[in-house]
């Protein structure tokens, strides 16, 4: 039996159904850490759960066991102890939560008892998420630990890609997930040591092309379908892609981001087109029953400077290339307001109501007023504000 141990922050569907599944298959004992009482209690009282992978070819299931769970809200000391003796720390908590999990990871690194460095890998839908987490962690470390950080911990960015659709109401801990996945992790931070042995992880020398290709294709396409679909009253993403007009809009948007991906990276136009075709087929899969509001939630994050719309549109504007379709998607995202259960959509509505167009554009996108994209986005913001008065 392997004595590998991974501490994973986030007991949600990605944590249980993607990250923990890979760690489990690779022989790790997984220690889940979360602040949600319901999830932690369920993990503590249930010996195993099932991950079901679905695809056009049918489905297959695997059992996940050999895990424990700790509520960091009231048992922080135990979490620190686990990190001090763990091999790997991963997280899938959302980019905005990284600053809250950093202090306890820092304490674990400070009291580290293992002679080998801890591998820290953030599995978030954001560029450079591990770098962001590292910044928060190092802000909590002593000077002596910071100066010897390479002996204590190694930090590697990652890019993850797997669709987790809305789960059945009675699913409990069980997770249904698409069969397709991609998990790329930087290799360089672990040198001269070997990276942690995690089955299914693709260790790469340069992560940027994988992150941008994924973010500007999968995430841009998925969110474009969601926001247009919401405006047209569609319930599921596959219904959006089944509508020829909306399908063509998603394709036109991805043609713009494809132009950027090919221009910025060593990826041919043919290779990117194949990737786009594969992604459109994936998100069109009716088996996933992927809810439009689920995919569209957190519009403020998705409209932020380095994210799936403003990020590629800003690059294209700087190149003097067209980003008209991305801007149409931005408009639809701005109209995603006051969705039940989505605080960001409510905050978006408040920002648009309480500020003039230029101020709202700055607050939502963080674009500089001098940027060639700013005026175009501000005009769209003004249009949406006028329509929602």
C-alpha positions as CSV (number, residue, x, y, z in Angstrom):
1,X,0.0,0.0,0.0
2,X,1.3,3.4,-0.9
3,X,2.0,5.9,1.8
4,X,1.5,9.0,-0.4
5,X,-0.7,11.7,1.0
6,X,-2.5,14.6,-0.7
7,X,-4.3,17.4,1.0
8,X,-7.1,18.8,-1.2
9,X,-8.9,22.0,-0.5
10,X,-12.5,22.0,-1.8
11,X,-15.0,19.1,-1.5
12,X,-17.1,20.2,-4.5
13,X,-17.7,18.4,-7.7
14,X,-14.4,19.2,-9.3
15,X,-12.5,18.3,-6.2
16,X,-14.3,15.0,-5.7
17,X,-14.9,14.1,-9.3
18,X,-11.7,15.2,-11.0
19,X,-8.7,16.0,-8.7
20,X,-9.4,13.4,-6.0
21,X,-10.2,10.8,-8.7
22,X,-6.7,11.2,-10.2
23,X,-5.0,11.3,-6.9
24,X,-6.9,8.2,-5.7
25,X,-5.9,6.3,-8.9
26,X,-2.3,7.3,-8.3
27,X,-2.3,5.7,-4.8
28,X,-2.6,8.8,-2.7
29,X,-4.7,9.0,0.5
30,X,-6.7,12.1,0.0
31,X,-7.5,14.4,2.9
32,X,-10.4,16.7,1.9
33,X,-10.4,20.2,3.5
34,X,-13.5,22.4,3.4
35,X,-15.5,24.9,5.5
36,X,-18.9,23.5,4.3
37,X,-20.3,21.5,7.2
38,X,-22.6,19.4,5.0
39,X,-19.9,18.3,2.6
40,X,-17.4,17.5,5.3
41,X,-19.9,15.6,7.4
42,X,-21.0,13.6,4.4
43,X,-17.3,12.7,3.5
44,X,-16.6,11.8,7.2
45,X,-19.6,9.5,7.4
46,X,-19.4,7.9,4.0
47,X,-16.6,5.4,3.2
48,X,-16.7,5.7,-0.6
49,X,-18.5,7.5,-3.4
50,X,-18.8,6.9,-7.2
51,X,-17.5,8.9,-10.1
52,X,-19.3,8.2,-13.3
53,X,-17.7,9.3,-16.6
54,X,-20.1,10.0,-19.5
55,X,-19.5,10.3,-23.2
56,X,-21.1,9.5,-26.6
57,X,-19.9,5.9,-26.1
58,X,-21.8,5.4,-22.8
59,X,-20.7,5.6,-19.2
60,X,-18.2,3.9,-16.8
61,X,-18.0,4.2,-13.1
62,X,-15.2,4.0,-10.5
63,X,-15.2,3.9,-6.7
64,X,-13.3,6.5,-4.7
65,X,-12.2,5.5,-1.2
66,X,-9.1,5.9,1.0
67,X,-9.9,9.5,2.0
68,X,-10.6,11.5,5.1
69,X,-12.1,14.9,5.6
70,X,-11.4,17.9,8.0
71,X,-13.5,21.0,8.5
72,X,-10.8,23.8,8.5
73,X,-13.3,26.2,10.1
74,X,-13.0,24.5,13.5
75,X,-10.1,22.1,13.1
76,X,-7.3,24.2,11.6
77,X,-4.7,22.6,13.8
78,X,-5.4,19.2,12.2
79,X,-5.2,20.6,8.7
80,X,-1.8,22.1,9.6
81,X,-0.6,18.7,10.8
82,X,-1.7,17.0,7.6
83,X,0.0,19.5,5.4
84,X,3.2,19.3,7.4
85,X,3.5,15.6,6.4
86,X,1.8,15.6,3.0
87,X,3.4,15.1,-0.4
88,X,1.0,17.2,-2.4
89,X,-1.5,20.1,-1.7
90,X,-4.1,20.7,-4.4
91,X,-7.2,23.0,-4.4
92,X,-10.3,23.6,-6.4
93,X,-12.0,26.3,-4.4
94,X,-12.4,29.1,-7.0
95,X,-9.8,31.9,-7.6
96,X,-11.5,34.3,-5.1
97,X,-11.0,31.8,-2.2
98,X,-7.2,31.3,-2.6
99,X,-6.4,34.1,-0.1
100,X,-8.5,32.3,2.5
101,X,-6.8,28.9,2.3
102,X,-3.3,30.4,2.1
103,X,-2.7,31.0,5.8
104,X,-3.3,27.4,6.8
105,X,-1.1,26.2,4.0
106,X,1.6,28.6,5.2
107,X,1.4,27.2,8.7
108,X,1.7,23.7,7.3
109,X,4.8,24.7,5.4
110,X,6.3,26.4,8.4
111,X,5.9,23.2,10.5
112,X,6.8,20.8,7.7
113,X,8.3,17.5,9.0
114,X,8.9,15.7,5.6
115,X,12.4,16.0,4.2
116,X,11.0,16.3,0.6
117,X,9.4,19.6,-0.5
118,X,5.6,19.9,-0.6
119,X,4.2,20.0,-4.1
120,X,1.5,22.8,-4.4
121,X,-0.8,22.7,-7.4
122,X,-3.9,25.0,-7.7
123,X,-6.5,23.5,-10.0
124,X,-8.5,26.6,-10.8
125,X,-10.1,28.1,-13.9
126,X,-7.7,31.0,-13.9
127,X,-4.3,31.8,-15.4
128,X,-1.4,31.5,-12.9
129,X,-3.6,30.4,-10.0
130,X,-0.7,28.7,-8.2
131,X,1.4,31.8,-8.5
132,X,-1.5,33.8,-7.0
133,X,-1.8,31.2,-4.2
134,X,2.0,31.3,-3.6
135,X,1.9,35.1,-3.3
136,X,-0.8,34.8,-0.5
137,X,1.2,32.0,1.2
138,X,4.5,33.8,1.2
139,X,2.9,36.8,2.7
140,X,2.2,34.6,5.8
141,X,5.7,32.9,6.0
142,X,8.6,33.8,8.3
143,X,11.6,35.3,6.6
144,X,13.7,32.2,7.3
145,X,11.1,29.9,5.7
146,X,10.8,32.2,2.7
147,X,14.5,32.2,2.1
148,X,14.6,28.4,2.1
149,X,11.3,27.9,0.3
150,X,12.7,25.6,-2.4
151,X,13.5,23.1,0.4
152,X,10.0,23.4,1.8
153,X,7.6,23.7,-1.1
154,X,7.5,23.7,-4.9
155,X,4.7,25.6,-6.6
156,X,3.5,24.7,-10.1
157,X,0.8,26.3,-12.2
158,X,-1.7,24.0,-13.9
159,X,-4.4,24.1,-16.6
160,X,-7.5,21.8,-16.1
161,X,-10.2,21.1,-18.5
162,X,-13.2,18.9,-17.7
163,X,-16.9,19.6,-17.8
164,X,-18.8,18.8,-14.6
165,X,-22.5,19.3,-15.4
166,X,-25.3,20.0,-12.9
167,X,-25.6,17.0,-10.7
168,X,-28.9,15.2,-9.8
169,X,-30.6,16.4,-6.7
170,X,-30.2,13.0,-5.0
171,X,-26.5,12.5,-6.1
172,X,-25.0,13.0,-2.6
173,X,-21.3,12.6,-2.9
174,X,-21.4,10.8,-6.2
175,X,-20.2,12.8,-9.2
176,X,-21.2,12.6,-12.9
177,X,-18.4,14.0,-15.1
178,X,-17.5,14.0,-18.8
179,X,-15.0,11.4,-19.9
180,X,-12.7,13.9,-21.7
181,X,-10.1,15.6,-19.6
182,X,-6.9,17.6,-19.7
183,X,-4.7,18.4,-16.7
184,X,-1.4,20.0,-17.6
185,X,1.1,21.0,-15.0
186,X,4.4,22.9,-15.2
187,X,7.4,20.6,-14.9
188,X,10.2,23.1,-14.3
189,X,9.3,24.1,-10.7
190,X,10.0,20.6,-9.5
191,X,13.6,20.4,-11.0
192,X,16.0,18.8,-10.2
193,X,13.5,16.5,-8.5
194,X,10.9,14.5,-10.4
195,X,7.4,15.9,-10.3
196,X,4.8,14.2,-8.1
197,X,3.6,10.9,-9.6
198,X,-0.1,11.7,-10.6
199,X,-1.6,9.4,-13.2
200,X,-3.2,11.4,-16.0
201,X,-1.3,14.6,-15.4
202,X,0.6,15.9,-18.5
203,X,3.8,17.7,-17.3
204,X,4.9,20.4,-19.7
205,X,7.9,22.7,-20.0
206,X,5.7,25.7,-21.0
207,X,2.2,25.9,-19.7
208,X,1.1,29.2,-21.3
209,X,0.0,27.7,-24.7
210,X,-2.2,25.1,-22.9
211,X,-3.7,27.6,-20.6
212,X,-4.6,30.2,-23.2
213,X,-5.8,27.6,-25.8
214,X,-8.1,26.1,-23.2
215,X,-9.3,29.4,-21.6
216,X,-9.8,31.1,-25.0
217,X,-11.5,28.1,-26.6
218,X,-13.3,25.9,-24.0
219,X,-14.2,28.7,-21.6
220,X,-14.9,31.4,-24.2
221,X,-17.1,29.0,-26.2
222,X,-18.9,27.6,-23.2
223,X,-19.6,31.0,-21.7
224,X,-20.6,32.5,-25.1
225,X,-23.2,29.7,-25.5
226,X,-24.4,30.3,-22.0
227,X,-24.9,34.0,-22.2
228,X,-26.6,34.0,-25.6
229,X,-28.6,31.0,-24.6
230,X,-29.8,32.8,-21.4
231,X,-31.0,35.7,-23.5
232,X,-32.9,33.4,-25.8
233,X,-34.5,31.4,-23.0
234,X,-32.6,28.2,-23.6
235,X,-32.2,25.8,-20.7
236,X,-29.2,23.6,-21.7
237,X,-26.0,24.3,-23.6
238,X,-26.7,21.5,-26.1
239,X,-29.9,23.3,-27.0
240,X,-28.0,26.5,-27.7
241,X,-25.6,24.7,-30.0
242,X,-28.5,22.9,-31.6
243,X,-29.8,26.3,-32.8
244,X,-28.1,27.1,-36.1
245,X,-27.9,30.9,-35.5
246,X,-26.5,30.5,-32.0
247,X,-24.1,27.7,-33.1
248,X,-22.8,30.0,-35.8
249,X,-22.3,32.9,-33.3
250,X,-20.2,30.6,-31.0
251,X,-18.2,29.5,-34.0
252,X,-17.6,33.1,-35.1
253,X,-16.4,34.0,-31.6
254,X,-14.0,31.0,-31.5
255,X,-12.7,32.0,-35.0
256,X,-11.5,35.3,-33.4
257,X,-9.8,33.5,-30.4
258,X,-8.3,30.9,-32.8
259,X,-6.7,33.7,-34.7
260,X,-5.1,34.9,-31.5
261,X,-4.0,31.4,-30.3
262,X,-2.3,30.7,-33.6
263,X,-0.6,34.1,-33.7
264,X,0.7,33.8,-30.1
265,X,1.8,30.2,-29.9
266,X,3.4,27.4,-31.9
267,X,0.0,26.0,-32.9
268,X,-1.0,25.7,-36.5
269,X,-4.3,27.0,-37.8
270,X,-5.3,23.4,-38.7
271,X,-4.4,22.1,-35.2
272,X,-6.4,24.9,-33.6
273,X,-9.4,24.3,-35.9
274,X,-9.3,20.6,-34.9
275,X,-9.3,21.6,-31.3
276,X,-12.2,24.0,-31.8
277,X,-14.2,21.3,-33.6
278,X,-13.5,18.9,-30.7
279,X,-14.6,21.5,-28.1
280,X,-17.8,22.4,-29.9
281,X,-18.7,18.7,-30.1
282,X,-18.0,18.3,-26.4
283,X,-20.1,21.2,-25.2
284,X,-22.9,20.1,-27.7
285,X,-23.2,16.7,-25.9
286,X,-26.9,16.4,-24.8
287,X,-25.8,13.6,-22.3
288,X,-24.1,16.3,-20.2
289,X,-27.4,18.3,-19.7
290,X,-25.3,21.3,-18.9
291,X,-27.5,24.1,-17.5
292,X,-27.1,27.5,-19.1
293,X,-27.3,29.4,-15.8
294,X,-24.7,27.1,-14.2
295,X,-22.2,27.8,-17.0
296,X,-22.9,31.5,-16.9
297,X,-22.6,32.1,-13.2
298,X,-20.0,34.5,-11.8
299,X,-20.2,37.0,-14.7
300,X,-17.9,39.5,-13.0
301,X,-15.0,37.0,-12.9
302,X,-15.7,36.0,-16.5
303,X,-15.6,39.7,-17.6
304,X,-12.4,40.5,-15.7
305,X,-9.2,41.6,-17.4
306,X,-7.4,38.3,-18.0
307,X,-10.4,36.2,-18.5
308,X,-12.2,34.5,-21.4
309,X,-13.6,37.6,-23.1
310,X,-11.7,40.7,-22.2
311,X,-8.4,38.9,-22.2
312,X,-8.4,37.7,-25.9
313,X,-10.4,40.8,-27.1
314,X,-7.7,43.1,-25.6
315,X,-4.9,41.1,-27.3
316,X,-6.7,41.3,-30.6
317,X,-7.4,45.0,-30.2
318,X,-3.7,45.5,-29.6
319,X,-2.9,43.6,-32.8
320,X,-5.4,45.7,-34.7
321,X,-7.4,42.6,-35.4
322,X,-11.2,42.2,-35.2
323,X,-12.9,41.2,-31.9
324,X,-16.5,42.1,-32.9
325,X,-17.9,38.7,-32.0
326,X,-16.1,38.7,-28.6
327,X,-17.7,42.1,-27.9
328,X,-21.1,40.7,-28.7
329,X,-20.5,38.0,-26.2
330,X,-19.4,40.7,-23.7
331,X,-22.7,42.4,-24.2
332,X,-24.6,39.2,-23.5
333,X,-22.5,38.6,-20.3
334,X,-23.4,42.2,-19.2
335,X,-27.1,41.3,-19.5
336,X,-26.6,38.3,-17.2
337,X,-28.0,40.1,-14.2
338,X,-29.9,39.2,-11.0
339,X,-29.8,35.4,-11.5
340,X,-31.2,33.6,-8.5
341,X,-28.4,32.2,-6.4
342,X,-25.6,34.0,-8.2
343,X,-24.3,36.9,-6.2
344,X,-22.0,38.2,-8.9
345,X,-24.9,38.6,-11.3
346,X,-26.6,40.8,-8.6
347,X,-23.4,42.7,-8.0
348,X,-23.0,43.3,-11.8
349,X,-26.5,44.8,-11.9
350,X,-25.6,47.1,-9.0
351,X,-22.4,48.3,-10.7
352,X,-24.3,49.0,-13.9
353,X,-27.0,50.9,-12.1
354,X,-24.8,53.0,-9.8
355,X,-22.0,54.1,-12.1
356,X,-21.6,55.9,-15.4
357,X,-20.5,53.8,-18.4
358,X,-16.8,54.6,-18.1
359,X,-16.6,54.0,-14.4
360,X,-18.6,50.7,-14.7
361,X,-16.2,49.6,-17.5
362,X,-13.2,50.2,-15.3
363,X,-14.8,48.4,-12.3
364,X,-15.9,45.4,-14.3
365,X,-13.0,44.9,-16.8
366,X,-10.0,46.7,-15.2
367,X,-9.2,48.0,-18.7
368,X,-7.1,51.2,-18.8
369,X,-8.9,54.1,-20.4
370,X,-6.0,54.4,-22.8
371,X,-6.4,50.8,-24.0
372,X,-7.7,50.4,-27.6
373,X,-10.5,48.2,-26.4
374,X,-11.8,50.5,-23.7
375,X,-14.1,52.8,-25.7
376,X,-15.6,49.9,-27.5
377,X,-16.5,48.1,-24.2
378,X,-17.7,51.4,-22.6
379,X,-20.1,51.9,-25.6
380,X,-21.5,48.4,-25.0
381,X,-21.8,49.0,-21.3
382,X,-23.8,52.3,-22.0
383,X,-26.1,50.4,-24.4
384,X,-26.8,47.7,-21.8
385,X,-27.4,50.4,-19.1
386,X,-29.8,52.3,-21.4
387,X,-31.7,49.0,-22.2
388,X,-32.1,48.1,-18.5
389,X,-33.2,51.4,-17.2
